[in-house]
Amino acid sequence: MRERLPVWRAVSGFAVLGSLVLVLLSLAPIYVENYELGQYIHTLAAEPSTAAAPDEILRPKILARARQLGLPVHPGDVQITHAGGKVRLLTKYKVQKDLVLSRLDLHFHPEASTR
């Protein structure tokens, strides 16, 4: 006959699982916003006019979209490289998320290039 699981072990197991779910739910919006910024950068790179556009046009577009999403992207976080008629758009930024017991530094690097 199997022994029953002690109540304290079941409660602590559910507490650990619940904590993980809460952490995931608190981080999900940041990852969704980063995904949306990445999709915007891919869309921007896919536009035919992007390859010839100067940095002074592209950088404010990326910064404006990041601002709309509430992401802490600064002008120095946006790298634009022109080479051989192609453009590479790279955005590197960090989000700090305070949890109950610690602070997380999340680093994101959405990028795209023209074809």
N, C-alpha and C positions, 0 to 999 in steps of 0.2 A: 504494500500500500504506500502511496506517495505521501510525503509530508507536505503539509500546507505551508505556503510562503508566509513568513512572519509579516504582520501588518506594517511594522515600521519600515521593512524593506520595500514593500509595495508603495507606501506613501513617499519614501525618499526617491524611488525610481520615477514616479509620476512627477515629483517636484523637479527632478533633473530634466526630464523631457519637457515639462512646461517651461522651464527656464530657457531651454534651447529654442523652443517655439517663439517665445517672447523676443529673444535676441534676433532671430530670423525675421520676425515681423517688423522689428524696429529698423533693420538694415535694408529690407526690401525696397522701400521708396527710393533710397539713394541709388541702388543698382538699376532700378527702372529708369530714373532720370539720366543716369550715365548711358544707358542703352539708347534712350531717346536722343541724347546729344550725339552719340556715335552714328545713329541713323541719319541725323541731320548732316553730319560731316560727310557721310557717304553720298547723300543726295547732292550736297554742294559740289563734291568732287566729280560727280557724274554729269554736271551741267557743262555743256561745251565751252561756255564763256569763262569757266574757272581757270583753265590753263593759261589764258592770257591776262587774267585779272591781277592787278598789283596787290601786294600785301595789305595796303591801306584800305582796300575794299573788302578783302576776305576776313581779316582779323576782327573788325567790328561786327560782321555778321555772326561769326562764331561766338563772340563775347555776348552779343545780344541774346542769342538762343540760350546760352548757358545761364544768363541772368533770368530769362523767362522760366527756366527750369529750377532756379534757386541754387545753382551750383557755384561754388567759389572759384571760378576761373578768372585769372588775371591776365592782362595783356602779355606778360612775360611767359605765361603758361602755353601760349599758342605758338607753335613752330611751323613756318611755311617755307618749303624748299622748292625752288624752281630748278629743274634740270632736264635738258633735252626736250623742251616743249611740254613737259609734264610737271604737275604740281603735287607735292606731298603735304597733306595737312595732318598735323599731330598736335594733340592737346594733352598735356600732362598736368594733373592737379591732384591735390590731396584734400580729403574730407575727414575732419575729426568728429567722431561720434562718442559722446559720453554715455557709458552704461552705468549701471548701479555700482559695480565694483571696480571698473577700469575705464580707460579711454582707448578707443581704437583709432588708428590712423589708416585710412583706406586710400590707396593710391590707384588712380585710374589713368588710362592712356588710350583714349579713342583716337583712331587715325584712319585716313583714307588717302588714296592717290588717284589722279586721273589716269586714263588708259592711253 
